[in-house]
């Protein structure tokens, strides 16, 4: 970083130059924000793509940069009433702080059942906003600045510009797709960011009369590029079989550590990647339970040395035609664990060493955004799409379906008849 008065300029491999204003500098200098330097953006993605060691810190700076750029473009356009600019500064700092509450290894722990983790990372952020350091930094923005920023992050704010941080056009997606692709070294994730930023407008909802972030019709192609970039990155990077195998093992370690009392669920809030693994390992070594022994001497060494769970079963969307994956197999739950442990016993494995994985992200392709047509009419592009412009629902459903893969991982290799196993997890449609 190079000092320029009270602001700072950062050299960034994605956006070249990022300028932090004085308040952003003070936010970035807090221990709460610096913690993000040690939380990997892609969780266990680096075990497949060695370059993917970038962090939530890098990403947050990028989202702040894009938000400042978007605000500047909108202001230069100058075709909206003054009241739209209410809370403008809060929106930029919400962009900077949007990931402040992330757990170790990013999103992985949010897939556990609610009794295992306190809450999702956006809600966890509330705890960090209560810290003395952040409260002091945000105080000049107003006595309730922290709460208002948290509302923006949660998508609960009524500020017209809040859609830049939370919504179908939020700049978080535009930032992470390009950054992730760059550090993974893959040709996916390419989004026409410049065109999308130029196409952003503040529009008045014809039904409610409220103002919100929207897009011009001429930027639809760049909106489509966002859709397909997400599809390619989920299919090839985020849901890569080795990434999912490592994630499944990590979740199992944390799940059993919490159940066995090695660590309290509330203690999951705050530690960085290595801090959490170290602390679980330390406590497991000091405990004499069977679970602690399994964590300390089998699972943690396997994760650290990349001896990842093996694919016993992998069923693509094409092979699932005419079948429905059982509801219990989708989300982590006590019932799912019972079935997994039944399989483990049948196959001569220890409890917890069979993991069924069928990742879900139902909001992946949802779009709810105002669009200004070339004739000046403002319409909402929602669940039904806009025939002739963007037939999104059909495309989104198909992309989501084909991106998902049903897998069964085992800690050790086993030879099991595939067809009988599929019948127990995915029933034929009637």
Secondary structure in CASP SS format (residue, H / E / C, confidence):
PFRMAT SS
TARGET T0000
AUTHOR 0000-0000-0000
METHOD secondary structure of the structure
MODEL  1
X C 1.00
X E 1.00
X E 1.00
X E 1.00
X C 1.00
X C 1.00
X E 1.00
X E 1.00
X E 1.00
X E 1.00
X E 1.00
X E 1.00
X C 1.00
X C 1.00
X C 1.00
X E 1.00
X E 1.00
X E 1.00
X E 1.00
X E 1.00
X C 1.00
X H 1.00
X H 1.00
X H 1.00
X H 1.00
X H 1.00
X H 1.00
X H 1.00
X C 1.00
X C 1.00
X H 1.00
X H 1.00
X H 1.00
X H 1.00
X H 1.00
X H 1.00
X H 1.00
X H 1.00
X C 1.00
X E 1.00
X C 1.00
X C 1.00
X C 1.00
X C 1.00
X H 1.00
X H 1.00
X H 1.00
X C 1.00
X C 1.00
X C 1.00
X C 1.00
X C 1.00
X C 1.00
X C 1.00
X E 1.00
X H 1.00
X H 1.00
X H 1.00
X H 1.00
X H 1.00
X H 1.00
X H 1.00
X H 1.00
X H 1.00
X H 1.00
X H 1.00
X H 1.00
X H 1.00
X H 1.00
X H 1.00
X H 1.00
X H 1.00
X H 1.00
X H 1.00
X H 1.00
X H 1.00
X H 1.00
X C 1.00
X C 1.00
X C 1.00
X C 1.00
X H 1.00
X H 1.00
X H 1.00
X H 1.00
X C 1.00
X C 1.00
X H 1.00
X H 1.00
X H 1.00
X H 1.00
X H 1.00
X H 1.00
X H 1.00
X H 1.00
X H 1.00
X H 1.00
X C 1.00
X C 1.00
X C 1.00
X C 1.00
X C 1.00
X E 1.00
X C 1.00
X C 1.00
X E 1.00
X C 1.00
X H 1.00
X H 1.00
X H 1.00
X H 1.00
X C 1.00
X C 1.00
X C 1.00
X C 1.00
X C 1.00
X C 1.00
X C 1.00
X C 1.00
X C 1.00
X H 1.00
X H 1.00
X H 1.00
X H 1.00
X H 1.00
X H 1.00
X H 1.00
X H 1.00
X H 1.00
X C 1.00
X C 1.00
X H 1.00
X H 1.00
X H 1.00
X H 1.00
X H 1.00
X H 1.00
X H 1.00
X H 1.00
X H 1.00
X H 1.00
X C 1.00
X C 1.00
X C 1.00
X H 1.00
X H 1.00
X H 1.00
X H 1.00
X H 1.00
X H 1.00
X H 1.00
X H 1.00
X H 1.00
X H 1.00
X C 1.00
X C 1.00
X C 1.00
X C 1.00
X C 1.00
X H 1.00
X H 1.00
X H 1.00
X H 1.00
X H 1.00
X C 1.00
X C 1.00
X C 1.00
X C 1.00
X C 1.00
X C 1.00
X H 1.00
X H 1.00
X H 1.00
X H 1.00
X H 1.00
X H 1.00
X H 1.00
X H 1.00
X H 1.00
X H 1.00
X H 1.00
X H 1.00
X H 1.00
X H 1.00
X C 1.00
X C 1.00
X C 1.00
X C 1.00
X C 1.00
X C 1.00
X C 1.00
X C 1.00
X H 1.00
X H 1.00
X H 1.00
X H 1.00
X H 1.00
X H 1.00
X H 1.00
X E 1.00
X E 1.00
X E 1.00
X E 1.00
X E 1.00
X C 1.00
X C 1.00
X C 1.00
X C 1.00
X C 1.00
X C 1.00
X E 1.00
X E 1.00
X E 1.00
X E 1.00
X E 1.00
X E 1.00
X H 1.00
X H 1.00
X H 1.00
X H 1.00
X H 1.00
X H 1.00
X H 1.00
X H 1.00
X H 1.00
X H 1.00
X H 1.00
X H 1.00
X H 1.00
X H 1.00
X H 1.00
X H 1.00
X H 1.00
X H 1.00
X H 1.00
X H 1.00
X H 1.00
X H 1.00
X C 1.00
X C 1.00
X H 1.00
X H 1.00
X H 1.00
X H 1.00
X H 1.00
X H 1.00
X H 1.00
X H 1.00
X H 1.00
X H 1.00
X H 1.00
X H 1.00
X H 1.00
X H 1.00
X H 1.00
X H 1.00
X H 1.00
X H 1.00
X H 1.00
X C 1.00
X C 1.00
X C 1.00
X C 1.00
X C 1.00
X H 1.00
X H 1.00
X H 1.00
X H 1.00
X C 1.00
X C 1.00
X C 1.00
X C 1.00
X H 1.00
X H 1.00
X H 1.00
X H 1.00
X H 1.00
X H 1.00
X H 1.00
X H 1.00
X H 1.00
X H 1.00
X H 1.00
X H 1.00
X H 1.00
X H 1.00
X C 1.00
X C 1.00
X C 1.00
X H 1.00
X H 1.00
X H 1.00
X H 1.00
X H 1.00
X H 1.00
X H 1.00
X H 1.00
X H 1.00
X H 1.00
X H 1.00
X H 1.00
X H 1.00
X H 1.00
X H 1.00
X C 1.00
X C 1.00
X C 1.00
X C 1.00
X C 1.00
X E 1.00
X E 1.00
X E 1.00
X E 1.00
X E 1.00
X E 1.00
X C 1.00
X C 1.00
X C 1.00
X C 1.00
X C 1.00
X C 1.00
X C 1.00
X E 1.00
X E 1.00
X E 1.00
X C 1.00
X H 1.00
X H 1.00
X H 1.00
X C 1.00
X C 1.00
X C 1.00
X C 1.00
X H 1.00
X H 1.00
X H 1.00
X H 1.00
X H 1.00
X H 1.00
X H 1.00
X H 1.00
X H 1.00
X H 1.00
X H 1.00
X H 1.00
X H 1.00
X C 1.00
X C 1.00
X C 1.00
X C 1.00
X C 1.00
X C 1.00
X C 1.00
X E 1.00
X E 1.00
X E 1.00
X E 1.00
X C 1.00
X C 1.00
X C 1.00
X C 1.00
X C 1.00
X C 1.00
X C 1.00
X C 1.00
X C 1.00
X C 1.00
X C 1.00
X E 1.00
X E 1.00
X E 1.00
X E 1.00
X C 1.00
X C 1.00
X C 1.00
X C 1.00
X C 1.00
X E 1.00
X E 1.00
X E 1.00
X E 1.00
X C 1.00
X C 1.00
X C 1.00
X C 1.00
X E 1.00
X C 1.00
X C 1.00
X C 1.00
X E 1.00
X C 1.00
X H 1.00
X H 1.00
X H 1.00
X H 1.00
X H 1.00
X H 1.00
X H 1.00
X H 1.00
X H 1.00
X H 1.00
X H 1.00
X H 1.00
X C 1.00
X C 1.00
X E 1.00
X E 1.00
X E 1.00
X E 1.00
X E 1.00
X C 1.00
X C 1.00
X C 1.00
X C 1.00
X C 1.00
X C 1.00
X C 1.00
X H 1.00
X H 1.00
X H 1.00
X H 1.00
X H 1.00
X H 1.00
X H 1.00
X H 1.00
X E 1.00
X E 1.00
X E 1.00
X C 1.00
X C 1.00
END
